């Protein structure tokens, strides 16, 4: 009985670890300094368009396939989250060194490729 309990707890622990890894994907949130260095003042791409968050607190986004574009204002939190009128952008470094951002309005993660 004791061995079955230990085995069960071990399996629960492994499943919990796997769930954490899948949810976080090995991501580490970037600091405000890292976001400034990598994503501010330089164009970067997601899977469908190009962003430019300017140092003056404005941004421009252009969608590739439709040619539509949006302009707006943002501010950066002390944690490095970019906060626009309707969306927060939280940037992460993935385990393989690539970048991802979380789009709060959509509730999804997207690739973030510096260099637009």
C-alpha positions in Angstrom: 0.0 0.0 0.0 2.8 2.4 0.9 4.6 1.7 -2.4 1.4 2.5 -4.3 0.9 5.7 -2.4 4.5 6.8 -3.1 4.2 5.8 -6.8 0.9 7.8 -7.1 2.5 10.9 -5.5 5.5 10.6 -7.8 3.2 10.4 -10.8 1.2 13.5 -9.6 4.5 15.4 -9.1 5.7 14.5 -12.6 2.4 15.5 -14.1 2.5 18.8 -12.2 6.0 19.5 -13.4 5.0 18.8 -17.0 2.0 21.1 -16.7 4.2 23.9 -15.4 6.7 23.4 -18.2 3.9 23.4 -20.9 2.3 26.5 -19.4 5.5 28.5 -19.1 7.3 26.9 -22.1 10.6 27.6 -20.4 9.9 31.4 -20.7 11.6 34.0 -18.6 10.0 37.5 -18.4 12.3 40.2 -19.7 13.2 43.1 -17.4 12.3 46.7 -18.3 16.0 47.2 -19.3 15.9 44.2 -21.6 12.6 45.3 -23.2 14.1 48.8 -23.8 17.3 47.3 -25.3 15.6 44.7 -27.5 12.2 46.1 -28.5 12.1 49.9 -28.0 13.2 52.2 -30.9 13.7 49.2 -33.2 11.2 47.4 -35.4 10.2 43.9 -34.5 7.8 41.3 -36.0 5.2 39.0 -34.8 3.6 36.3 -37.0 1.5 38.8 -39.1 3.0 42.2 -38.9 5.6 44.7 -37.7 5.7 46.8 -34.5 7.7 49.9 -33.7 7.5 51.1 -30.1 9.2 54.5 -30.2 11.2 56.0 -27.3 8.7 58.9 -27.2 5.9 56.6 -26.0 4.2 56.2 -29.4 3.9 53.0 -31.4 3.1 51.9 -35.0 1.8 48.5 -36.0 1.4 47.4 -39.6 -0.3 44.1 -40.6 1.5 42.5 -43.5 -1.3 40.8 -45.4 -3.8 43.6 -45.2 -1.6 46.7 -45.2 -3.8 48.1 -42.3 -1.9 50.0 -39.7 -2.5 51.3 -36.2 -0.8 54.1 -34.2 -1.1 54.8 -30.5 0.6 55.6 -27.2 2.0 53.3 -24.6 3.9 53.5 -21.3 6.2 50.9 -19.7 5.6 49.5 -16.2 8.5 49.1 -13.9 8.3 45.3 -14.7 8.8 46.0 -18.4 5.2 45.5 -19.5 4.2 47.8 -22.4 0.7 49.2 -21.7 -1.4 50.6 -24.5 -5.0 51.8 -24.4 -6.5 48.4 -24.8 -3.6 45.9 -24.6 -0.6 45.0 -22.4 2.4 43.4 -24.0 4.6 41.2 -21.8 7.9 40.0 -23.3 9.6 36.7 -22.6 12.9 35.0 -23.6 12.2 31.3 -24.5 14.4 28.5 -23.6 15.9 28.4 -27.1 16.8 32.2 -26.9 13.9 33.4 -29.1 11.4 35.8 -27.9 7.6 35.7 -27.3 5.1 38.2 -26.1 1.8 37.9 -24.3 -1.0 39.9 -25.8 -3.4 40.6 -22.9 -6.5 41.4 -25.0 -6.3 38.1 -27.0 -4.9 36.1 -24.1 -2.4 34.5 -26.4 1.4 34.2 -26.8 3.0 35.3 -30.1 6.5 35.2 -31.5 8.5 38.4 -31.3 11.4 38.7 -33.7 13.7 41.7 -33.3 14.7 43.3 -36.6 11.4 43.8 -38.3 
